[in-house]
Amino acid sequence: MTSRTALLLHTAGLATKYLETIADRHVGALASGDDLRRQLAVPLSDTGEPETAVIDALALAGALGTVATQGPRYYGFVVGGSVPAATAADWLVSAWDQNAGVYVLSPVVSVVEDITAVWLKDLAGLPAGWSTGFVTGCQAANFTALATARQHMLTKAGWDVEANGLYGAPWLHVVCSEESHYTIFNALKLLGLGAERVTKVPADEQGRMRADELARTLDALAGPTIVCAQAGNVNSGAFDPIDEIATITSAHGAWLHVDGAFGLWAAASPARAHLVKGIARADSVATDAHKWLNVPYDSGVVFTAHPASHRRAMTLSAAYIIESAKERDPHEFVPEESRRARAVPVYAAVRSLGRHGLGDLVERCCQLAARLANQLRADSRLAILNDVVLNQVLVRLTTGPDPDAATRAMVDRLQQDGTCWASGTTWHGMAALRVSISNWSTTEADVDRTANAITRCTGS
Ligand SMILES: *Cc1c(COP(=O)(O)O)cnc(C)c1O
């Protein structure tokens, strides 16, 4: 056995042990930054150290310094875990070490991207002719979609933004919801469109953009316009009325972008697909694979109804880049050039789950969220602040003179307790515990333990 083979097998042993014990460990991290620096900040040697010693040191630090997001009771930030086939495929990606920029550098990755794009569009209910880019996450997907929107709308207005930038460009209106995710505003900032030069449309009590207010807003605007809607609010899980919004944006000739970081996958469950009705009428859609599709980081996907604009927004050719006339050159659809073969774990996840497997994963998480909400409602001290339409549950402790402080203390106790991990948030000015169920391995028993832990951590 070569030393490389021995090292990789040894590492596989450490990784599988980590995953086999993940469901039983304290869900939050148990090591502090100082603890981890004490373990890892060794003086850098001149001559290097044995590879096994380096890997062992990392594995040891990871045992306490990771957060158990791969486990069944991690409910923070809508992160998901990764299904076994996706983790395994990610190992292959590291072993292959392919540059997924152009076809000639990796035919297999180019072909896998094409196939995966077809599957994802089918699962999400998007037209087969749309373009697809595999990016690092939904932030990058929102950026890519809005760069495409900027190029498309300004070209229609007679302006070449790729050549001339925004200096002297026609005014481009951007309309968001007051509940749009902050990564939309970050993307606008990066694109020179301004995070604050945005018209915000009011949302209703669940966080859904109000279509009547959008119509009123667009009636008052003339010229090229981009509208950003959302499928899946990070707090409540609520969906903007996309079909109604699409009718309004198409009447105004505006570009409709939908941020569906996790909510897009409601489309995979027949029982929830109505939530994204009208999604195929959008001009661009951004989503994550590393959240609800349960693939490893980093993995997001952007889809657009305008492949030529998408390409033009993302590419500038260099003389030495050999592009293929027939095959997909993945870099044409993303901001990066050299890049990881991140579509490969997505391919493995989707193929191993199948259409019904993915639908069941999504539906199961939603039903578990409803189960948790029902159990918590039985405790009169707790209130559920949102309509549980998807996988998100907002919980508030209503006791005492200061329910905000009581809720925050409950969140702290819960995180210390370690049975599960969820973060605090603020919803309509009220402190709340935000539980997001998006891991493939969460079971009813996990939810029951979670409900017990939350009740135990009310502190009264
Ligand atoms: C998580 C999230 C994002 C950002 O996605 P990243 O993968 O963190 O880049 C954008 N929009 C919504 C609605 C999200 O939930």
The ligand as a Tripos MOL2 file, in Angstrom:
@<TRIPOS>MOLECULE
LIG
   15    15     1     0     0
SMALL
NO_CHARGES

@<TRIPOS>ATOM
      1 C1        -29.4580   31.1600    2.8260 C.3       1 LIG1
      2 C2        -30.1730   32.1310    1.9640 C.ar      1 LIG1
      3 C3        -29.4770   32.9380    1.0390 C.ar      1 LIG1
      4 C4        -27.9720   32.9290    0.9390 C.3       1 LIG1
      5 O1        -27.5020   31.6840    0.5810 O.3       1 LIG1
      6 P1        -25.9930   31.2420    0.8190 P.3       1 LIG1
      7 O2        -26.0090   29.8380    0.3970 O.co2     1 LIG1
      8 O3        -25.7180   31.4500    2.2720 O.co2     1 LIG1
      9 O4        -25.1380   32.1050   -0.0460 O.co2     1 LIG1
     10 C5        -30.2240   33.7620    0.2230 C.ar      1 LIG1
     11 N1        -31.5620   33.8290    0.3150 N.ar      1 LIG1
     12 C6        -32.2640   33.0910    1.1970 C.ar      1 LIG1
     13 C7        -33.7530   33.2010    1.2330 C.3       1 LIG1
     14 C8        -31.5930   32.2040    2.0520 C.ar      1 LIG1
     15 O5        -32.2760   31.4440    2.9100 O.3       1 LIG1
@<TRIPOS>BOND
     1     1     2 1
     2     2     3 ar
     3     2    14 ar
     4     3     4 1
     5     3    10 ar
     6     4     5 1
     7     5     6 1
     8     6     7 2
     9     6     8 1
    10     6     9 1
    11    10    11 ar
    12    11    12 ar
    13    12    13 1
    14    12    14 ar
    15    14    15 1
@<TRIPOS>SUBSTRUCTURE
     1 LIG1         1 GROUP 0 **** ****
